[in-house]
Structure formats: C-alpha cells, structure tokens
Amino acid sequence: MIKKLLLLSLILISTSVVFSQSIPGGTGRYEALGFNPFMTDPAYDINRNPAWGHMFRNYIFGDIGRADLTDASLYKLKNQYAGVSFGLGPKLFGGFVFNKNEGRIFDSVFFVSGPWGMRTLGMDNPIVPIKLFFGFTPNNGKFILSGSFYYAQKSTDSTLPGSFIRDFDTSAPGPIVLKRTSINTTYEMEKKSSIIGFTLGSLMNFNDGWFEGNLDIRLNKMKYSSSADTVGVNVFYRRTMADTTVSVTNHRVALDVENDGALEFNGFFRGMVMVNKPNKISLVPYVNFGFFNWKPKYTPVNSANDTLPIKGYASTNVYEDEYRYFNLNGGVGINMPVFESGLLGLGLSVGYNSYTYNSNFTHTEYSGNGIQPPGGDTLRTTTNNKIEYKKTSLILPKVNLGLEWKFTDWMTARLGYSRAIINDKTDGTNTTTTSVVKLSSVPPGNYTQSVVTSNNPNMIINDQNPSDPVQTISLGLGFHFNRFSIDGLIGEKFFQKGVNLLSGQDDKEMFGVISASYNFNALNPAK
C-alpha cells in the first residue's frame, strides 16, 4: 500500500514538476505554458477544484500581480490574490483563497450598453472576495471529496436632502397674499453588486493515474435604486383668518434596476492515465461546459401629480431584454517527461460557444388636444423595436503545447503555444413597428390611424478567424529557492523594448504576471 501511494504521489507531482522542494504554480506558470489543459498546475487546480488541496497540503500560493498597462505613465499591479491549503488531520483538509476574482460578474457581463448597464449606472464590481474550502478522504487519498464557498460584494448607500424656502411680504394689499413657498427634495441612492458561489469537487486516484471533476454554481447579482421625492407647499396669509395651506404637490422620480437570473453553472472533468510506462506517457482527456443567462429588470417611475386639476398622459418606455451564454469544450492530449528533467503537454481540443441577445423595446407617447383642456382627441404613438441576435463559434481545432525544462537547479524555462481556428456565425434580425391610435373623446370614435412596419431581413454572416493573433506564443521563467518558487510570464514589452530589471524605468517590465508559492513539506504530503 505504501509503495502504491508513493508511486501515485510521484505521478501527480511529475505532471507539474517539482524543483528541489518547491512546487511551482500560479497564473504566471499557467499562462506561460499556453493555458494548457493537458498539464496540471497546483495553484490553478486548487482554485478550480478544491479536492487538489489534499494533494498539496501546507502549501501557500498566489499571484503577486499582473502589469496594468491602462496608464502607461504609472506602473501598478492588478489581479493579486493569495491562498493556502493545510491539513486538519489524516483525513481532513481545508484552506482559503483571498481576493481572487471568480464568476461572470468580473467579466464585465453586466457592463452592457443600455440604461441598465453597470457602467451606465456608475456601479463597480464586488471587492475583496474570499473562498473557503474543506474536504476529506475516507481511504488515504484514493477518493477525495471537497466543497467550497465563495462570496464577494460591494455596496454604497447615500441620502441627500435638499430644500428651498421663500418668504413673501404679507403687507401687500389684498385679503389673501402668498406668505411662504417651500420645496423639499430627498435624494436617495443604493448600489450593490455581489456574487455567491459553491463548488463541489472530487479527485479519484488509481495505480496508473487519476480522474477529477468539479461542478460550480454561482449567483451573480447587481441592484441599483435611486429616487427623488419632492414635496411643495404654498402657505397663504389671510387677514381675517388663520394662515391656510392651499396647495401641496408631491412628485416622485425613481429608478430601480436589478438582474433577473444570472445563475452561472460550470463543470470541468479531466483524467490522466499512463499508457506507456517505460516512457511515462500519459493520456489526458478533458471536457468542460458552462451555462449563464440573465434579464435586466428596469423600472423607471415618474409619478403623476394627483393634486393637479388636469391629469396628463405620461410617455412610457418598456424594456424586455435577455442575454444567454453557453460553452462546451473538450479535447485529448498527452503528458510526458522530456529531456532530463522537463515536462511536455500536447493536445488537440474542439469547442462550441454561443451568445444570444433578445431585445423588445416599446415606447409610448401622447399628443393632441386631449392632453389639455377643454378636451378633444388624443393621439397615442407606440413604437416597438425587436432585436434577435445570435453568434455561435465552432472551434476546430485548437492546438495546445506546453514545455517546461530546467536550466539550472534554481531556474526553469517555459514555452507555450496556443492556436485555434474559429468558425463564427452571426445571425440577427431587427424589426421596428410604429402605430398611431386616435383616442377620441367619444369612445366609439377610437380607431387605429396608421401602422408602419420596417423589417431588417434576416442577416447571416459566416466568418473564419484564427484565435488571438497577439498572444500565440508565450514564454516564462521560474526561480526556485529551496521550498520557495517565483514564476512569471514574460511580458510582451520585454520583446518590444528590452529588459530593465533594476530601474524599472520606461515601462519595460519583464514579467506580464508574477506568481509565488511556498511548500512547507519536503515533498508531497499526501500519504
């Protein structure tokens, strides 16, 4: 039994390469290897499937950050996070990940064009996310089951009162004069964005390999509400009687926006089976999928003034929109040692992604003599715009290659290659309908005056493109000092302008993203 577990530990560690007693991992390593699904990465895999926390106990990992190039005059880092996994006993383990953005809300999925977009409303994504995970193994690592809880939120509340008061001269002639006019307005605003997530992960080990799977459920939420409540009062002075309030006006302008749905469901399954023991060649199949859809609930309010003697017709806008996303990807590759102490991951993948957007917008406005006294006919104009848009992408094929090898005992070089052929299909229609209805003061006289329909016929575009032509080949370096490892993806500007390691001037960063890890164990603690 001990020999089998030791062999299994060596197989797992060999897929991510151990140098001295350090265990390299993180975004810097993962991206340098070309986002390779056929190679394991301790930090990346623990974040996705917490069951890996048992195989890498007592392990600290994280990203020092990614170069933020939005401001060329200022060097700063973004997407920093830190995590740790630790043992709670022979069969129990746990850990946490702090400040790592996960979920579609961080992909700016709510930053859409339209009055309900988070950017339009001046809203921000959640901040300071935290993930807690726990797991257990009932049979010394042969089967591992784990779960995690993820939460992040940001909220802003504000209340601002405003008032206007004007007093008049009551000595003016007349039995009744205006004494005071006051207008009081209260502004209130609330902004909140949050995400709650749960992950169920498992890892099953056997003599010649392993199989893993995880399911994620995340609820992305955004809510915005604002209101302006105005109360106006006129007080009149009466010489022979007490002061009288003869008019009070109340008006409310409000906007409520929140998302309906936004339940995100993802799954990832992968295995590694040794098919050639003499050369230690392992077969690596994988598949992942994701579903996500949401609808904006946009509710503007512009209340009519009930105290006015004339009731008007207010223009209205009605929005009905829906966004849907789906992706399915899978592939098969090999993982094998190369050179004296290197590792190679190579494989092909296929995928299908789709994005659907449906919009139904209705605008209604009134005009004519019926709006004002003494009465008459009113024209109601209704404009409806309906959009149906769908884009599908067939990825066939996608090539991933990752190579990692030692230059010295303390330095590692990495090479990644990722390229795909993407077949896009865009299908969309845009239909506009306008109707004008006469609302007569005599009900039998009501009739539809005209209907005009403008239909943009079905538009289909088929296009074929390569995957990201900017980031096809990636390079990285890793430095290992006993149990500590620091790993980086070499930034594009390093190739453009050269390296400036000491001064850091002229925005000549060497690394696009840097990760770090520390292993408290001499080797793999899962025994």
VOGU-3710 file (C-alpha; in Angstrom, 3 decimals, decimal comma):
1> mikkllllsl> 0,000/0,000/0,000  2,759/2,455/0,900  4,573/1,744/-2,375  1,394/2,355/-4,388  0,708/5,662/-2,649  4,301/6,757/-3,124  4,076/5,927/-6,835  0,825/7,859/-7,096  2,372/10,876/-5,395  5,260/10,855/-7,834
11> ilistsvvfs> 2,861/10,652/-10,798  0,870/13,652/-9,568  3,913/15,762/-8,823  5,572/14,864/-12,126  2,681/16,437/-14,037  3,537/19,830/-12,555  7,291/19,309/-11,990  8,942/19,760/-8,598  12,279/21,559/-8,360  14,231/20,975/-5,153
21> qsipggtgry> 11,424/21,083/-2,584  9,397/23,857/-4,203  6,178/23,272/-6,140  5,788/25,930/-8,862  2,277/27,103/-9,602  0,072/30,082/-10,349  -1,172/32,217/-13,211  2,375/33,119/-14,244  3,196/29,461/-14,873  -0,206/28,539/-16,325
31> ealgfnpfmt> -0,205/31,306/-18,934  3,474/30,808/-19,774  2,595/27,212/-20,711  -0,098/28,481/-23,078  -3,213/27,892/-20,921  -2,521/24,185/-21,342  -5,301/21,852/-20,098  -3,011/18,828/-20,508  -0,668/19,932/-17,712  -1,602/20,323/-14,068
41> dpaydinrnp> -0,847/23,408/-12,023  -1,231/23,193/-8,214  -2,442/26,762/-7,637  -4,702/26,890/-10,685  -6,191/23,453/-9,977  -6,856/24,145/-6,282  -8,732/27,309/-7,247  -10,886/25,393/-9,711  -11,255/22,089/-7,809  -10,550/22,276/-4,051
51> awghmfrnyi> -10,058/18,488/-3,899  -6,488/19,147/-5,021  -5,954/20,769/-1,630  -5,375/17,292/-0,190  -2,582/16,515/-2,650  -0,897/19,848/-1,912  -1,352/20,347/1,805  0,536/23,010/3,744  1,044/24,992/0,570  0,885/28,769/0,100
61> fgdigradlt> 0,238/30,128/-3,384  -0,882/33,289/-5,124  -0,245/35,953/-7,732  1,895/38,961/-6,966  0,026/40,633/-9,772  -0,327/41,415/-13,451  1,076/44,529/-15,080  -1,734/47,037/-15,579  -0,937/48,924/-18,768  -4,044/51,126/-18,853
71> daslyklknq> -1,889/54,048/-17,726  1,498/53,976/-19,434  2,892/56,591/-17,045  2,129/54,543/-13,918  3,349/51,047/-13,135  0,936/49,104/-10,974  -0,277/45,559/-10,463  -3,764/44,091/-10,599  -5,433/40,710/-10,032  -3,443/39,974/-6,895
81> yagvsfglgp> -4,578/37,096/-4,696  -3,262/34,696/-2,056  -4,314/31,233/-0,933  -3,285/28,473/1,424  -4,177/24,811/1,868  -3,461/22,934/5,083  -4,152/19,628/6,742  -6,666/19,248/9,554  -5,841/15,621/10,228  -5,039/12,474/8,266
91> klfggfvfnk> -8,416/12,558/6,507  -9,406/16,229/6,662  -8,008/19,314/4,982  -9,045/22,902/4,374  -7,905/26,273/3,183  -8,904/29,641/1,816  -8,253/31,894/-1,157  -8,347/35,641/-0,611  -9,028/38,351/-3,204  -9,355/36,168/-6,326
101> negrifdsvf> -11,969/37,289/-8,843  -14,169/34,398/-9,982  -17,512/34,434/-11,771  -19,058/36,092/-14,788  -19,716/39,344/-12,950  -15,962/40,021/-13,079  -16,027/39,516/-16,866  -17,985/42,781/-17,183  -21,024/40,763/-18,248  -23,291/43,446/-16,740
111> fvsgpwgmrt> -21,318/46,306/-18,343  -23,576/46,216/-21,384  -24,866/49,073/-23,491  -28,281/50,185/-22,344  -29,719/52,135/-19,430  -29,330/49,093/-17,129  -25,608/48,595/-17,729  -23,431/48,819/-14,632  -21,104/51,276/-16,342  -24,056/53,485/-17,299
121> lgmdnpivpi> -25,277/53,426/-13,698  -21,822/54,146/-12,281  -21,554/50,806/-10,481  -18,484/48,760/-9,575  -17,781/45,052/-9,365  -17,669/43,311/-5,963  -14,485/43,736/-3,953  -12,318/41,598/-1,654  -13,726/38,160/-2,497  -12,958/35,216/-0,235
131> klffgftpnn> -13,230/31,470/-0,784  -13,254/28,855/1,977  -12,842/25,175/1,184  -12,864/21,919/3,135  -12,569/18,280/2,175  -11,944/14,773/3,367  -10,602/11,475/2,108  -12,064/8,295/3,630  -9,430/5,954/2,198  -5,993/7,582/2,346
141> gkfilsgsfy> -6,273/9,628/-0,829  -7,856/7,096/-3,173  -11,008/9,209/-3,242  -11,198/12,858/-2,210  -14,377/14,901/-1,832  -14,390/18,629/-1,153  -16,557/21,718/-1,243  -16,001/25,461/-1,234  -17,960/28,625/-0,527  -17,235/31,882/-2,342
151> yaqkstdstl> -18,523/35,368/-1,555  -17,822/38,943/-2,598  -19,858/42,133/-2,514  -19,729/45,914/-2,734  -22,446/48,302/-1,591  -22,923/52,062/-1,491  -25,823/53,933/0,143  -26,372/57,678/0,174  -29,091/60,111/1,271  -29,001/63,800/0,378
161> pgsfirdfdt> -31,721/66,235/1,486  -32,386/69,478/-0,361  -34,740/72,335/0,454  -35,867/75,703/-0,870  -37,914/78,196/1,183  -39,042/81,678/0,205  -40,986/84,100/2,391  -43,061/86,919/0,893  -44,141/90,328/2,156  -47,564/89,899/3,778
171> sapgpivlkr> -48,196/93,662/3,938  -49,147/93,703/0,302  -52,741/94,797/-0,321  -55,473/92,227/-0,612  -57,375/89,893/1,699  -55,187/86,895/0,792  -51,477/87,041/-0,100  -48,822/84,389/-0,570  -46,797/84,081/2,616  -44,367/81,210/2,018
181> tsinttyeme> -43,329/78,736/-0,659  -41,247/75,703/0,279  -39,864/72,836/-1,787  -38,182/69,908/-0,057  -36,474/67,146/-2,042  -34,860/63,995/-0,659  -32,398/62,129/-2,870  -31,646/58,503/-2,071  -29,381/56,062/-3,886  -28,316/52,450/-3,341
191> kkssiigftl> -25,794/50,434/-5,350  -24,946/46,820/-4,636  -23,148/44,084/-6,522  -22,415/40,626/-5,153  -21,609/37,043/-6,045  -22,193/33,858/-4,057  -20,692/30,596/-5,243  -20,488/26,945/-4,287  -18,159/24,294/-5,688  -18,298/20,530/-5,303
201> gslmnfndgw> -15,050/18,844/-6,294  -13,694/15,319/-6,290  -10,480/13,518/-7,157  -10,143/9,762/-7,601  -6,702/8,172/-7,681  -5,743/4,762/-9,025  -2,492/2,956/-9,762  -1,791/4,423/-13,206  -3,421/7,823/-12,967  -6,305/9,858/-11,651
211> fegnldirln> -9,667/11,376/-12,564  -11,118/14,670/-11,325  -14,384/16,534/-11,624  -15,947/19,679/-10,218  -19,283/21,490/-10,518  -19,700/25,210/-9,813  -22,829/27,213/-9,096  -22,566/30,981/-8,764  -25,257/33,610/-8,375  -24,247/36,992/-9,784
221> kmkysssadt> -26,299/39,910/-8,508  -26,469/43,633/-9,141  -29,013/46,119/-7,821  -29,390/49,848/-8,294  -32,097/52,110/-6,917  -32,405/55,880/-6,829  -35,236/58,228/-6,008  -36,012/61,900/-5,688  -39,099/62,729/-3,609  -40,273/66,330/-3,848
231> vgvnvfyrrt> -42,901/67,997/-1,660  -44,005/71,545/-2,434  -46,155/73,655/-0,104  -47,731/77,104/-0,566  -48,917/78,917/2,553  -51,272/81,900/2,190  -51,818/84,720/4,663  -55,458/85,653/5,309  -56,031/88,891/7,182  -59,219/87,873/8,898
241> madttvsvtn> -58,458/84,169/9,438  -55,620/81,785/10,204  -52,971/81,019/7,607  -54,078/78,422/5,101  -52,157/75,851/3,144  -53,985/75,733/-0,127  -51,715/73,608/-2,298  -49,399/70,684/-1,671  -47,639/68,924/-4,537  -45,920/65,557/-4,274
251> hrvaldvend> -43,740/64,127/-7,006  -41,507/61,085/-7,115  -38,878/60,215/-9,683  -37,277/56,822/-9,151  -35,299/54,151/-10,949  -34,924/50,526/-9,885  -32,569/48,220/-11,778  -31,589/44,656/-10,942  -30,831/41,465/-12,769  -33,200/38,550/-13,034
261> galefngffr> -31,482/35,177/-13,179  -27,692/35,373/-13,637  -27,245/31,848/-12,284  -23,942/30,519/-13,536  -23,357/26,769/-13,820  -19,987/25,316/-14,835  -18,409/21,885/-14,913  -14,939/20,503/-15,560  -13,852/16,867/-15,854  -10,363/15,599/-16,606
271> gmvmvnkpnk> -8,343/12,433/-16,304  -4,772/11,254/-16,685  -3,939/7,627/-17,464  -0,441/6,280/-18,060  -0,460/4,401/-21,372  3,291/3,854/-21,766  5,123/3,116/-18,526  8,676/2,873/-19,965  8,409/6,405/-21,377  5,941/7,620/-18,723
281> islvpyvnfg> 3,492/8,832/-21,367  0,040/9,659/-20,000  -3,179/10,233/-21,922  -5,133/13,313/-20,790  -8,791/13,737/-21,869  -10,904/16,635/-20,595  -14,279/18,310/-21,076  -15,800/21,496/-19,646  -19,091/23,328/-20,059  -20,853/26,438/-18,846
291> ffnwkpkytp> -24,357/27,965/-18,826  -25,278/31,539/-17,995  -28,260/33,788/-18,710  -29,816/36,903/-17,227  -32,510/39,521/-17,785  -32,385/43,156/-16,668  -35,327/44,393/-14,600  -35,501/48,094/-15,424  -38,270/50,016/-13,640  -38,384/53,806/-14,049
301> vnsandtlpi> -41,026/55,749/-12,101  -42,215/59,280/-12,861  -45,323/59,735/-10,734  -48,185/61,927/-11,902  -49,120/64,861/-9,700  -52,524/63,850/-8,347  -53,138/67,283/-6,846  -53,133/68,974/-10,239  -56,581/69,671/-11,666  -55,629/68,205/-15,061
311> kgyastnvye> -54,394/64,633/-15,404  -51,884/64,246/-18,236  -50,660/61,336/-20,317  -47,070/60,384/-19,493  -44,685/58,867/-22,003  -43,542/55,354/-21,103  -40,687/53,033/-22,039  -40,908/49,271/-21,573  -37,767/47,125/-21,869  -37,660/43,351/-22,226
321> deyryfnlng> -34,129/42,052/-22,757  -32,377/38,728/-22,256  -28,751/37,588/-22,530  -27,769/33,909/-22,836  -24,347/32,247/-22,927  -23,286/28,635/-23,459  -19,946/26,930/-23,996  -18,803/23,333/-24,411  -15,161/22,383/-24,913  -13,183/19,164/-24,812
331> gvginmpvfe> -10,029/17,542/-26,035  -7,394/14,885/-25,602  -3,636/15,107/-25,308  -0,515/13,592/-23,816  1,658/14,464/-20,849  5,191/13,113/-20,658  8,658/13,891/-19,289  11,241/15,164/-21,770  14,953/15,881/-21,644  16,499/15,058/-18,278
341> sgllglglsv> 14,064/16,965/-16,082  11,484/18,551/-18,338  7,779/18,142/-18,999  5,721/18,270/-22,185  1,969/18,686/-22,594  0,499/18,483/-26,099  -3,059/18,022/-27,353  -5,991/18,973/-29,570  -9,332/20,433/-28,493  -12,670/21,325/-30,051
351> gynsytynsn> -15,314/23,667/-28,725  -18,681/25,323/-29,253  -19,635/28,724/-27,825  -22,826/30,702/-28,305  -24,134/34,116/-27,290  -27,780/35,139/-27,740  -29,305/38,568/-27,188  -33,040/39,271/-27,491  -34,481/42,758/-27,056  -38,052/44,053/-27,144
361> fthteysgng> -38,348/47,820/-26,605  -41,685/49,683/-26,613  -42,020/53,468/-26,436  -45,424/55,126/-25,998  -46,153/58,853/-26,139  -49,273/61,025/-26,391  -50,038/64,182/-28,336  -53,064/66,207/-29,401  -55,773/68,333/-27,808  -56,943/65,636/-25,424
371> iqppggdtlr> -53,995/66,173/-23,145  -55,027/69,719/-22,191  -58,496/71,243/-21,570  -61,094/71,779/-22,841  -60,745/68,237/-24,210  -60,712/66,596/-27,595  -58,836/63,856/-29,345  -55,520/62,392/-28,242  -53,037/60,557/-30,449  -51,144/57,653/-28,914
381> tttnnkieyk> -47,974/56,724/-30,807  -46,403/53,373/-29,983  -43,026/52,340/-31,384  -41,794/48,783/-30,909  -38,263/47,669/-31,738  -37,437/43,959/-31,616  -33,881/42,622/-31,964  -32,846/38,987/-32,181  -29,095/38,388/-32,296  -27,108/35,174/-32,023
391> ktslilpkvn> -23,422/34,469/-32,509  -22,023/30,939/-32,464  -18,377/29,923/-32,613  -17,133/26,479/-33,564  -13,531/25,929/-32,506  -11,996/23,266/-34,710  -9,270/22,514/-33,954  -7,326/24,103/-31,109  -3,686/23,180/-30,514  -2,025/23,468/-27,103
401> lglewkftdw> 1,653/22,857/-26,470  3,461/23,449/-23,207  7,110/22,756/-22,479  8,917/23,164/-19,183  12,542/22,348/-18,500  15,342/23,163/-16,061  18,200/25,430/-16,973  19,756/25,007/-13,549  18,665/23,718/-10,154  17,215/27,133/-9,382
411> mtarlgysra> 15,835/28,337/-12,729  13,160/26,923/-15,059  12,264/27,935/-18,592  8,779/27,586/-20,065  7,320/27,753/-23,548  3,664/27,761/-24,505  1,809/27,687/-27,799  -1,940/28,068/-28,247  -3,659/28,408/-31,608  -7,144/27,667/-32,910
421> iindktdgtn> -9,319/28,081/-35,983  -12,634/29,672/-35,035  -15,651/29,477/-37,340  -18,070/32,259/-36,409  -21,693/32,564/-37,482  -23,721/35,703/-36,769  -27,494/35,663/-37,214  -29,667/38,690/-36,460  -32,946/40,453/-37,210  -34,129/43,955/-36,350
431> ttttsvvkls> -37,855/44,745/-36,637  -39,457/48,136/-35,939  -43,234/48,650/-35,760  -44,929/52,037/-35,315  -48,647/52,502/-34,685  -50,688/55,667/-34,172  -54,035/55,332/-32,411  -56,689/58,046/-32,137  -58,251/58,202/-28,686  -61,459/60,162/-29,275
441> svppgnytqs> -63,332/61,933/-26,511  -66,253/59,812/-27,678  -65,244/56,119/-27,181  -66,928/54,849/-30,379  -64,685/57,183/-32,314  -61,486/55,388/-31,345  -59,592/53,853/-34,258  -56,106/52,960/-35,429  -54,900/55,662/-37,750  -51,805/54,028/-39,247
451> vvtsnnpnmi> -49,365/51,154/-38,820  -45,873/51,243/-40,314  -43,541/48,248/-40,104  -39,863/48,335/-41,016  -38,203/44,924/-41,032  -34,493/44,409/-41,447  -34,400/40,936/-43,021  -32,502/38,056/-41,519  -28,771/38,828/-41,538  -26,348/35,888/-41,625
461> indqnpsdpv> -22,570/36,308/-41,594  -20,150/33,384/-41,690  -16,526/34,142/-40,910  -13,387/32,173/-40,151  -10,615/33,555/-37,958  -7,577/32,379/-36,053  -7,513/32,632/-32,288  -5,849/35,564/-30,571  -3,056/36,519/-33,002  -1,406/38,727/-30,405
471> qtislglgfh> -0,783/36,083/-27,747  0,037/32,850/-29,589  3,497/32,033/-28,248  4,263/32,659/-24,578  7,468/32,384/-22,596  8,109/32,247/-18,881  10,756/31,811/-16,238  10,664/30,287/-12,785  13,099/30,749/-9,927  13,299/28,215/-7,098
481> fnrfsidgli> 14,980/28,683/-3,752  14,616/25,631/-1,541  10,841/25,493/-0,868  10,052/28,903/-2,356  9,200/29,411/-6,033  8,507/32,542/-8,044  7,161/32,144/-11,582  6,444/34,720/-14,240  5,024/35,163/-17,707  7,384/37,296/-19,760
491> gekffqkgvn> 5,552/40,441/-20,856  5,211/41,464/-24,479  7,049/44,742/-23,914  10,132/42,793/-22,911  10,421/41,707/-26,537  9,493/45,136/-27,864  11,788/47,363/-25,786  14,180/45,116/-23,911  14,662/44,399/-20,256  15,299/46,819/-17,425
501> llsgqddkem> 15,436/44,668/-14,309  16,960/47,143/-11,883  15,472/50,569/-12,505  12,101/49,581/-13,939  12,051/52,776/-15,977  10,255/53,433/-19,270  7,609/50,805/-18,543  9,952/47,982/-19,629  8,549/45,303/-17,382  9,989/41,833/-17,785
511> fgvisasynf> 7,003/39,928/-16,458  3,405/40,261/-17,548  2,215/38,380/-14,453  4,142/37,021/-11,468  3,138/34,161/-9,166  4,734/32,850/-5,994  4,370/29,738/-3,852  5,898/28,109/-0,789  5,797/24,425/0,095  6,034/23,642/3,810
521> nalnpak> 6,584/19,943/3,129  9,680/18,215/1,843  7,683/16,627/-0,967  4,051/15,725/-1,460  2,419/15,312/1,992  -0,475/13,175/0,759  0,426/9,787/2,187
//
